[in-house]
Amino acid sequence: RGYTQVPQLCSSHQIKLREEKFSLWNDQGRGRHKSLLIGINYYGQKGELAGCVNDVRMMQRFLESQGFSGDEQHMRILTDDPNGYGQGHPTTGNITAGMDWLVEGAQPG
């Protein structure tokens, strides 16, 4: 569709990207890596958005380019894309189940 917006990175502390190499990998991490990506454009509704599903596609590509697995054991995608992109629609039940999956088996460290 020709979107040019770049996915944004948020952090609780300042990241000086020009001064230090940025990586999503935790060097001391020994656990599993999971991601839950949700994109809702509200197609056909008042206040329809343009780009949320595309942001999910871009984030999926970025995570995979950083070495994260895109299989369903490691990444879940929920969108309201009419073409069926993702593993399901972002309903309250699916989002709640996705959050439960995301923290399932989480351990400190």
Summary of the structure (lengths in Angstrom):
residues: 109
radius of gyration: 15.5
end to end distance: 40.7
largest distance: 46.2
contacts: 223
relative contact order: 0.20
helix: 24%
strand: 10%
